[in-house]
């Protein structure tokens, strides 16, 4: 054989998953969950490990009993092994012992690659459980049941899983599509106001960079969304999730091998602010501030006019977001700006920041004028109302 011989091989893998919308998914008369598992080719009942966000369990005290009763009603299809309860929010992603707890549950219940893990909770818990599921047996099947607006329209509909470590958000993670996602509107009814509005930030994000008509809908219904109108929220969730999934399928880079990540508009600052506030900021709250910063920066460098800046800030405030940047002093400002470099490292390759060029259209830039960014931050904090801190 000659030296320097190379064997090249390529292959393609087709991914498909479904997002279902329902109400009271574990009510006996709702056959969606049963039908989903019955359609899976299996000899006998399918083993399932459930992992529930503790806050969800607290607000829905009958949930675990409902799951057990549902499994007994459909025992020929569903074999309920165990239900784990784990703290939700960023706590789930900040402490690796919870990943270990899920992995131990997978092991002790003999969950194999033809079994399922069902994660019920907010986006952070679903991220963590998804990470654990994808590293056990090199990947066991995951069904996501997101319980917050943010999770139902964004966090749970993508293909990413991860945890936070070394002071960086999602430093450890995987790309793995879920088997299915089930959005149950009943879970939204018990959200506190911060979690209710938090997910609207991601809808505003995708509308700003992709669809002016969707932005106009949010603009028109901002006060109704703030007042917890379920019909408006359900439309926003559906439309945002649809656009998010379409981007994954049609954006040409579902596993983010490149440097352009338009769906991370506003996220360089958001990720840093979450860490700087010890995650007292909800992700959606941080994204709202991050978008406001980058929109102010786009105005300062002449990409957009003041009319667009004021219009977007007004919508964000009408929904209920506190846009005041929770930093003080030059040292904290520099720490925040370090988030730009950390974002580049997270992306890999050259820096790529998505900015707004007009409502419904975006522009990627590869350099940030830090003096202009400081001016943008000062401008934003002078413009917005200072509300009670989070």
C-alpha positions in Angstrom: 0.0 0.0 0.0 1.3 3.4 -0.9 2.1 5.9 1.8 -0.3 8.8 2.4 -3.3 6.8 1.4 -6.6 8.2 2.4 -10.0 6.6 2.8 -12.9 9.1 2.7 -16.5 8.3 3.6 -19.6 10.5 4.0 -23.1 9.7 5.1 -26.3 11.4 5.9 -28.7 10.9 8.8 -32.3 12.0 8.6 -33.7 13.5 11.8 -37.4 13.9 12.5 -39.3 14.9 15.6 -42.8 16.2 16.4 -44.0 19.1 18.5 -47.5 18.4 19.9 -49.9 20.9 21.4 -52.4 19.6 24.0 -54.1 20.2 27.4 -53.8 17.9 30.4 -51.5 15.4 28.8 -51.7 12.9 31.6 -55.5 12.9 32.0 -56.7 9.4 31.3 -59.0 10.6 28.5 -56.1 12.3 26.6 -54.6 9.5 24.6 -51.8 11.6 23.0 -49.0 10.3 25.2 -50.2 6.7 24.8 -50.6 7.0 21.1 -47.1 8.5 20.8 -45.5 5.5 22.6 -47.8 2.9 20.9 -46.4 4.0 17.5 -42.9 3.2 18.7 -41.8 -0.2 17.5 -41.3 -2.2 20.7 -41.9 -5.7 22.0 -44.2 -5.1 24.9 -44.6 -2.0 27.1 -42.0 0.8 26.7 -40.0 1.6 29.9 -40.1 5.2 30.9 -38.1 7.2 33.5 -39.8 10.5 34.4 -37.8 13.5 35.7 -39.9 16.4 37.1 -38.9 20.0 38.0 -39.6 20.4 41.7 -41.4 23.7 41.2 -43.7 22.1 38.7 -44.4 19.3 41.2 -45.1 21.9 43.9 -47.6 23.7 41.7 -49.1 20.5 40.4 -49.2 18.3 43.5 -51.3 15.6 41.8 -48.9 15.3 38.8 -46.9 12.3 40.0 -50.1 10.4 40.9 -51.6 11.3 37.5 -48.6 9.9 35.8 -48.8 6.7 37.7 -52.5 6.4 37.1 -52.0 7.1 33.4 -49.3 4.4 33.2 -51.6 1.8 34.9 -54.4 2.7 32.5 -52.2 2.0 29.5 -50.0 -0.7 31.0 -49.8 -2.6 27.8 -47.9 0.3 26.2 -46.3 2.2 29.2 -44.0 0.7 31.9 -43.5 3.5 34.4 -40.2 2.8 36.2 -39.6 5.8 38.5 -40.2 9.5 38.9 -37.2 11.6 39.9 -37.8 15.1 41.3 -34.9 17.6 40.7 -34.6 21.4 41.4 -35.5 23.4 38.4 -34.1 26.7 37.1 -30.4 27.2 36.6 -29.7 25.2 39.7 -30.3 22.1 37.6 -27.6 23.2 35.2 -25.1 24.6 37.7 -24.6 21.5 39.8 -23.3 18.3 38.0 -24.7 16.1 40.8 -28.1 16.4 39.1 -26.7 15.0 35.9 -25.3 12.1 37.9 -28.7 11.6 39.5 -30.4 11.2 36.2 -27.7 8.9 34.9 -28.0 6.8 38.0 -31.8 6.7 37.4 -31.2 5.5 33.8 -28.9 2.8 35.0 -30.9 1.6 38.0 -34.1 1.4 36.0 -32.3 -0.3 33.0 -33.3 2.4 30.6 -31.8 1.4 27.3 -31.7 3.0 23.9 -35.2 1.6 23.2 -36.6 3.1 26.5 -37.5 6.8 27.2 -36.6 9.5 29.6 -39.4 12.1 29.9 -38.3 15.5 31.2 -41.1 17.7 32.7 -40.1 21.2 33.6 -38.6 24.5 32.5 -35.9 24.9 29.9 -33.0 24.6 32.3 -34.1 21.2 33.7 -34.9 20.0 30.1 -31.4 21.1 29.0 -29.8 19.2 31.9 -31.9 16.0 31.5 -31.3 16.1 27.8 -27.6 16.2 28.4 -27.7 13.3 30.8 -29.9 11.3 28.3 -27.6 11.9 25.4 -24.4 10.8 27.2 -26.0 7.6 28.8 -25.6 4.6 26.4 -24.4 7.3 23.8 -28.0 8.4 23.8 -31.3 7.2 25.1 -34.6 8.6 23.7 -35.9 11.8 25.2 -39.4 13.2 25.3 -39.6 16.8 26.5 -42.7 18.2 28.3 -41.8 21.9 28.7 -43.8 23.8 31.4 -42.8 27.4 30.8 -43.4 29.8 27.9 -39.7 30.1 27.3 -39.3 26.3 27.1 -42.4 25.8 25.0 -41.5 28.3 22.3 -37.7 28.1 22.3 -35.6 26.1 24.7 -37.3 22.7 24.3 -38.0 22.8 20.6 -34.4 22.9 19.5 -31.7 20.2 19.3 -29.4 21.5 22.1 -28.7 20.1 25.6 -26.3 21.3 28.1 -25.1 22.4 31.6 -23.1 25.3 33.0 -19.6 24.8 34.3 -16.4 26.8 34.7 -18.4 29.9 35.0 -19.8 29.6 31.5 -23.3 28.9 30.3 -23.7 25.7 28.3 -20.0 24.9 28.4 -20.8 21.2 28.4 -23.5 20.0 26.0 -24.6 18.0 23.1 -26.6 18.3 19.9 -29.4 15.7 19.9 -33.0 16.1 18.7 -35.6 14.8 21.1 -38.0 12.0 20.1 -40.9 14.4 20.6 -42.0 17.6 22.5 -45.4 17.9 24.1 -46.6 21.5 24.9 -49.3 21.3 27.6 -51.1 24.6 28.1 -52.2 23.6 31.6 -48.7 24.1 33.0 -48.7 27.7 31.9 -51.6 28.6 34.1 -49.6 28.3 37.3 -46.5 30.3 36.2 -45.6 33.4 38.1 -45.6 36.6 36.2 -41.8 36.7 35.6 -41.9 33.2 34.0 -45.1 34.1 32.1 -43.5 37.0 30.3 -39.9 35.7 30.2 -40.5 33.5 27.1 -41.9 36.4 25.1 -38.4 37.7 24.8 -37.4 34.8 22.5 -40.5 35.4 20.4 -39.6 39.1 20.1 -36.1 38.0 19.2 -37.1 35.8 16.3 -39.7 38.3 15.1 -37.2 41.1 15.0 -34.7 39.2 12.9 -37.1 37.3 10.7 -40.7 38.4 10.5 -42.0 42.0 10.8 -45.6 40.8 10.8 -45.0 38.6 13.8 -43.4 41.6 15.5 -46.4 43.7 14.7 -48.6 41.1 16.3 -46.6 41.1 19.5 -46.5 44.9 19.4 -50.3 45.1 19.1 -50.9 42.4 21.8 -48.1 43.4 24.2 -50.4 44.6 26.9 -52.7 41.6 26.5 -49.6 39.3 26.8 -48.6 41.1 30.0 -52.2 40.7 31.3 -51.9 36.9 30.8 -54.3 36.5 27.9 -53.9 32.8 27.0 -55.1 33.0 23.4 -52.5 35.6 22.6 -49.8 33.7 24.4 -50.7 30.4 22.6 -50.4 32.1 19.2 -47.0 33.6 20.2 -45.8 30.2 21.4 -46.9 28.4 18.3 -45.5 31.0 15.9 -42.2 31.3 17.7 -41.7 27.5 17.9 -42.6 27.1 14.3 -40.1 29.7 13.2 -37.4 28.2 15.5 -37.9 24.7 14.1 -37.9 26.0 10.6 -34.6 27.7 11.1 -33.1 24.5 12.5 -34.3 22.6 9.4 -33.6 25.2 6.8 -30.8 27.3 8.2 -28.1 25.0 6.8 -26.3 24.6 10.2 -28.5 22.7 12.6 -25.6 21.6 14.8 -23.9 25.0 14.7 -20.6 24.1 13.1 -20.3 27.6 11.7 -19.9 30.9 13.5 -23.2 32.6 12.5 -26.0 32.0 15.1 -28.8 34.5 14.3 -31.1 32.8 16.9 -28.6 34.0 19.5 -29.4 37.6 18.9 -29.0 39.5 22.2 -27.4 36.4 23.8 -23.8 37.5 24.3 -24.8 40.0 26.9 -27.7 37.7 28.2 -25.4 34.8 29.0 -22.9 37.1 30.8 -25.6 38.9 32.8 -27.1 35.7 33.9 -23.8 34.6 35.3 -23.0 38.0 36.8 -26.3 38.1 38.7 -25.8 34.5 39.9 -28.8 33.6 37.7 -31.2 35.8 39.6 -32.1 37.0 36.1 -34.4 34.6 34.2 -32.9 33.7 30.8 -35.7 35.6 29.0 -35.2 38.7 31.1 -31.5 38.6 30.3 -32.3 38.1 26.6 -34.6 41.2 26.7 -31.8 43.3 28.2 -29.3 41.8 25.7 -31.4 42.6 22.7 -32.0 46.1 24.1 -28.2 46.6 24.4 -27.5 45.4 20.8 -30.4 47.5 19.4 -28.9 50.5 21.1 -25.5 49.6 19.7 -27.1 49.3 16.2 -28.5 52.8 16.7 -25.1 54.2 17.9 -23.3 52.9 14.8 -26.0 54.1 12.4 -27.6 50.7 11.4 -31.1 51.8 12.6 -32.8 55.1 13.4 -34.1 56.3 16.7 -37.6 55.5 15.7 -36.8 51.7 15.6 -34.9 51.9 18.8 -37.8 53.6 20.7 -40.4 51.3 19.1 -38.6 48.1 20.2 -37.8 49.3 23.7 -41.5 50.3 24.1 -42.7 46.8 23.1 -40.3 45.2 25.5 -41.4 47.4 28.3 -45.1 47.0 27.5 -44.7 43.2 27.8 -43.3 43.9 31.3 -39.5 43.7 31.0 -37.2 45.6 33.2 -34.5 46.8 30.7 -32.2 48.5 33.2 -28.8 46.8 33.0 -28.0 45.5 36.5 -24.3 46.6 36.7 -22.5 49.4 38.5 -19.1 50.9 38.0 -16.4 50.5 35.4 -15.2 47.1 36.7 -18.7 45.5 36.2 -19.0 47.2 32.8 -15.7 45.6 31.7 -16.8 42.2 33.1 -19.9 42.5 31.0 -18.0 43.4 27.9 -15.8 40.4 28.4 -18.9 38.5 27.5 -18.2 39.4 23.8 -14.9 37.5 23.8 -16.5 34.5 25.7 -19.3 34.4 23.2 -16.7 34.2 20.4 -15.0 31.3 22.2 -18.3 29.6 22.6 -19.1 29.9 18.9 -15.6 29.0 17.8 -13.9 30.8 14.9 -14.4 34.5 14.3 -16.6 36.7 16.3 -20.1 36.9 14.9 -22.7 39.1 16.5 -26.2 39.5 15.0 -27.6 43.0 14.9 -30.8 44.5 13.7 -30.7 46.4 10.4 -34.5 46.9 10.3 -37.4 45.2 11.9 -37.6 41.8 10.4 -34.1 41.8 9.0 -30.7 41.2 10.6 -27.0 41.8 9.8 -24.0 39.8 11.1 -21.0 41.8 12.2 -17.5 40.5 13.1 -16.1 43.3 15.1 -17.5 45.4 18.0 -16.5 48.9 18.7 -16.2 48.8 22.4 -16.4 52.6 22.9 -19.6 52.6 20.9 -20.9 49.6 22.9 -20.2 51.5 26.2 -22.1 54.5 24.7 -25.0 52.2 23.9 -25.1 50.8 27.4 -25.1 54.2 28.9 -27.8 55.4 26.4 -30.0 52.4 27.3 -29.7 52.9 31.1 -30.6 56.6 30.6 -33.7 55.8 28.5 -35.4 53.0 30.4 -37.3 53.2 33.7 -35.4 51.8 36.7 -37.7 49.3 38.3 -37.4 47.2 41.4 -34.3 44.9 41.0 -34.8 41.2 40.3 
